[in-house]
């Protein structure tokens, strides 16, 4: 029996010789960047192991707990582990938190009261938060409960307008500032932890009473420090993104100041009950193991995102961040300039999936968005964006947002498959690839 070569298997998966060769050439140039990602992953892996040992994680933490969930050792210990890793006073890590938007809505509603004002000093929030806040009217929004909202637009370079923020802080009703680390469906930069720390310090110097909350989605374990290390009072995220490591089947977290987390627990369950209830129903081991694997999984996703940036930048497409910039989240934006390009890219990602590879994604009116959105995710966990996935609103400037990949090799296949799909759809000529070989 003749064992097929790696190139032959790529061909069997629908990758042409030219696209494969272009990928190999690109990967060769990224060895030093990839080694840097490996070093950060090692650091963060050790940080997680230390936290698990420090908090005496045991086999008993994986026991099935039902009903009220009183005295759930695994749940309570896991929250201590998260608090240790993120260097916070407390954490709430629950399967009852259904997604990142839910976690953010929980943190906001728990810590804002009628008459308070929410400030976004980083411009427009992520699309699904518009209905949470009430920018777009929705039942149960913060606006319906008498909570106002202000935002300060970003400068042209995508960074903070400090004079305008200082002016906005004169409003004494502002109680909480929300800072979105990742770019969302925007073509602005994602912010480094250092830059977020500078913004928090600026706000706290003028208004130490303001709660600073960071939407940490897609950012966990990308750097060696987290926003909670630079002054954030709360950080919020989803377990089907970075910290779940691809194993968490559901869940979200809020970590931060003890009083703020207590408020979140009362909002999630009931006043008077708080963190004491909430059965984990057998998912605890997946939460622990996913968190343990998360630094390595995030490392693979970062390699994939950097690979994508270099592939598409060389072909002349605008990418954010570019191929040589430092990374602050796992998302790679590629502006393809047409609906056909966005759709072809996503179809390529779907075709590279281990699950539902034969399905062809189509744009549709997803809840919480103001335009049709196309999403590609042949994932083991529905909607998991730490797994190989891509999505984007089908509207100008026609940018697609790629993220995830439980392994670097799967992320690599996904990017090559996306490029092959863009070529096969007639959006890009194969001659352009040949010119770069």
N, C-alpha and C positions, 0 to 999 in steps of 0.2 A: 504494500500500500504506500503510495506517495503522499506524504503529508503536505497539504497546501501551504503556500507562503502567506504571510500576513497580507501582502498586496493582493493575493488571489482572493482572500476572504473579503477584503474591502470591495473587490470587484463583484463578488457574489452578493454583497449588500447594496450594489447599485452605484458604487463610486467609480468614476472613470479614471484611467491612468493619469490624466493631466491633473485632475483635482487631487488625487492621492499624492502625486509628486509635489504639488504646490503645498499641501499640508505638511509633508515631510520637511521641505525646505524651510517652512515657517517655524516648525517645531524646533529645528536645529538651532535657530537663532535665539530661542527663548530659554536655553539651558540655565543661564545665570538667574533669570527671573524665577524660574521654577524652583531652583535651589533656595532662593529667598523665601518663597512660600512654604517650602518644606521646613525651614528653620522656625518660622512662626508657628507652624502646625505642631512641631515638637514642643515648643514653649507652652502653647495652649493646652496640648494633651497633658503635659505634666501638671499644669494648673488644675485641670479637672480631676486628675487622679489624686492629687493632694487634698482637694476639697472632699472627695469621696472617702478617703482614709480618715481625714480629720473629723468627719461627721459620722464615722463608724457605720458605714453602709454595710448591711449584712443580708444574708439569704432571707431572713424574715421580712425584709423590706419589700419582697416581691409577692407577698401573700395576697390572695384575693380578698377584697373587702367590699361588702355590699350594704344596703340599707342606708342608715344615716351616715355611716362612715366615721363614727366616733373612734378615737384612738387609732387612727390609721398610721401605723409606724412608717410605712414606706412613703406615703404622701408627705408627712411632716418632715421626715429626714431629707427627702428630695428638695423640699423648699429651703431647708438649711444649706444643702449643697449649692443650689442656685445663688443663695445669698452670699456664700463664701466665694464662689467663682467671680461674682459681679461686685464683691466688696460692698454689700449693702446691709442694712439692718435687718431686712426681712424680704420675703418673696412669696408670691402666690402663684403656684404652678398647678393648673387644673385641667382635666379633660372637659369640664363643663364650660370652659372658655373655647368657643368653637372655631375662632380664626383670629387673625391679626386685627381686623377691623373691630371685632367684638372686644378684644383686649383693650384697644384704644378707647372705644366707647365706654367700657367699664371704668377705666382709670379716670376719664373725664367726668362722667356722670357721678362717680363716687366722691370727687373732690371739688366739684363746683356746685354752687347754690344759686337760687334765683337772685338776680341783681348783680351777679359776678360777670366778668368779661373774660373771654378766652382770647389770647393773642397768638397769632402765628407770625413770628419775625422772619420766616423763611418763605414768604409768598404763599401761593396756593397749596393747600394740602392735597393728599392723595384723593382720587376721585370718590372712593366709597365713603370718605369722611365728610363729604359735602352734605349728605343727607343726615349723618349723625349730628353735625353741627347745626344744620338748618340753612346752609347756604342755598341748597335746593330744598324746598319744603318737603317734609316727610313726617309721618306720624311718630310721635315720641322723640323728636329731635330736641337738642339742647335749647334751641330757640323757643320751642313750645313751653319749656319750663322757665322762661324768663332769663336765660343766659345769653348774653350778647357776644358778638364775635368781631374781632378786628384782625387785619393782616397787613404786614408791611411788605411791599413788593421788593424783590431782589434787584440788585444792580445788573447791568447788562452782562457782566461776566459771571453771573449766577451766584455771587456772594452777597454778604449782608450789608444793608444800607444802615450803618450805625447811627448817623444823625436822625434818620426817620424813625428808627427804633427808639432812640432816646426821647424823641417827641411823643411817640405813642405811649411811652411809659408814664407820661404825666397823668394819664387816666387812672385815677386811684381805684377804679372798680376792677382793674385787671388783677386776676388772682393766679392765673396759670398761663405759662407760655409753652406751646407745643412746638417741638423742633423735629422735623422729619429728616432722618439721616440719609436715607436713600432717595434717589431722584424720582421714584414713582413713574408716572407716564409723562415725564417732562424731559427736556434735553438740557437740564442744568447739571452741574457737578453733584455727585454724592459727597457728603462732607466727612472729612477726617475727624477722628475723635479730638485731635488737637484743635481744629477749627471750632468744633462744637464747644469745647472747653472755653475757648476765648469768648464765644458768644454768651455762654452762661455767666462767665465772670463779669462781662459788661452789664448784663441784666442785673445780677446780684449786687453789683457795686452801687447801682442806682435804686434798686428795689429789692432788698434782701428778703422781703416777705413773699415774693412771687415764687410759686412752685414751677420748677423747670422740668418738663417731661420730654423725654426723647423717644420717638418712634424708632426702635432699634431693628426693625424688620430688615432682613438681608445683610445685617452688619455684624452679627455675633461671630467672634473668632476670626474675623478678617485681619484685625490688628492685635497687638499684644495687650492693649488696654481697651476698656469699654467706656461709654459715656458716663457711667456711674463712678468711674475713677477720676473724672474731671468736673464733678460738681452737680451732675444731674440728680434731681430728687427722686425721679422715677424713670425707669427704662421699661419698654413694653415690646413684646414680640410674640411670634407664633411658633408653635412646636412643629408645624409642618413646613417650616423654613429651617434656617440654620441649626438651631439648638436641638431639634428633634433627630438630627442625623439620618433622616430617611426612615427611621423605625417608628417614631411616634405616630400613631394613627389619627390623632386629633390633639387639640390642646393649645393653650397659650400661657403666657406668664406676665406678671408685673413684679418688678423688683425695685426696692428703694427704701425710703424712710419708713420706719415702723408704723407711724400714725397714718400715713397715706395708704400703706398696704392694708392696714386694718379697715380703713374706709372702703377699699376695694373689695375686701372679703365680705363686709356687711352688704355691699351692693350686689355682689354675685349671689349670695345665699339669702340672708335675711338679717335685719337688725336684731342683735342679741345672739345670733348664731355664729356668723362670721366664718372663720377658718376651721371651726370645730366640726363642721359637717361637710359632706361631699364625697360620696363613695367613689373609689377609683376603678372598681369593676374589672380588675385584672390587667389594666394597661400599664401598671407601674413599672414592670421590668422593661418594657419597650421605652418608657421615658428615660430610665436610667441608662440603658444600653445605648440609646440614641444620643444622649448627652455625652456619654463616654466617647462615641465615635465621631461626634460633631466636628472637632478640630480637623480630623483627617478628611472627612467628607467636604468640609468647607474649602480645604486646600485644593482638592480636585476640582471643585467648582470655580475657584479662582484661576486655576490653570486654564480651564475651558473658556472662561470669560476673556482672559488675556489672549489666548489663541484666536478667539473670534475677533477681537479688536484688531489684531495684526493681519488676519486674513482679509477682512473687509476694508480696512484702511488701505492696504496695498492695492486693492481693486478700485479705490477712488471714492468709497462711500464715507460720509461723515460718521464718526463713531465717538461715543462718550462713555467712559474715558478713552483717550487715544491709546495706541499700542504701547507707549512707553511710560504713561503716567502711573503714579502709585494708586493702589486699589483701596477703596474704603467700603465697598459692598460687593456682592457677587453678581450684580446686574450689569449687563453690557447692552447699551443702546446702539442700534445701527439704523441710520436713516436711509431707507431704500427709495424714498421719493415717489412711490406709487402704491396704490392698493394691491396691484398685481404682485409687486415685490414682497410686500408684507405677507400676503396670503401664501405665496410660493415658499418663503422662508419657513413659515410655520408648518406647512405641509411636509417640508423636509425634516424638521425636528420630530414631527409625529411619526414619520416613516422610520426613524432611527430608534423608536421606543421598543422596550421589551414587551410592553402591554399595549394592545390596540394599535399595533403598527400599521394595520391594514385600513384604519379609519382615516378619513379625510376631513380635517377640521374646516369649519366654515364660520364666517363672521355671524354674530347674533346679538340681540339686544339683552345683554346680561344685566341682572339687577344691580343697581348702584352706580351705573355708568351712563353718561349722556350721549354715547354714540355706540354703534356696533363695535364689538370687540371680538377678535379671534384669539383662541387659546389652543396651544398644542401641549399636551401632557399625557403621554402614555405611561402613567405612573402606577406604582404599587399602592400608593395612598392617593385617593382622589384629590386633585388640586394641589398636591405637594410641590412647592416651587423650589425645594432643595433638590428635587429630582429634575432630570433633564426636561426643560420646559421653555416655552417662548410664547409671548402674547403681546398684544398691542391694540390700541383703538384704531379703527380703519377710518382715519381722518388725517388731514395735513398736520405735520410734515411727513406722515407715513413712516413713523419710526417703529421698529420692533424691539422688544426687550427680551433678551435671552438670559437665562440663569440656570444654575443647578447642574446636576450630574453627580450621581452618587460615587462615581469613579471618574478619574481624568480620562480614561480610555473611552468611556461612554460619551463624555462631553465632546471629545475629539471627533468621534463618529458623528455625533449630532451636528456639529458645525460643518463638517465636510458634506453631510447629507443635505443640510440647508443650502449650501452653495451649489451642489449638484441640482437641487430642485429649482433654484433661481435660474440656473443656466437652462435646464430642460424646459422651463416655462417661457423662455425667450426674453427674460428680463435682462440678462447679461450674456454676452457672447463668449463662447469658449476660447475665442482668439485672445481675449483679454487675459485669461489665465495663462495661455501659452506664452504670451509676451513676457510674463514674469518668471518663467522657468529658466 
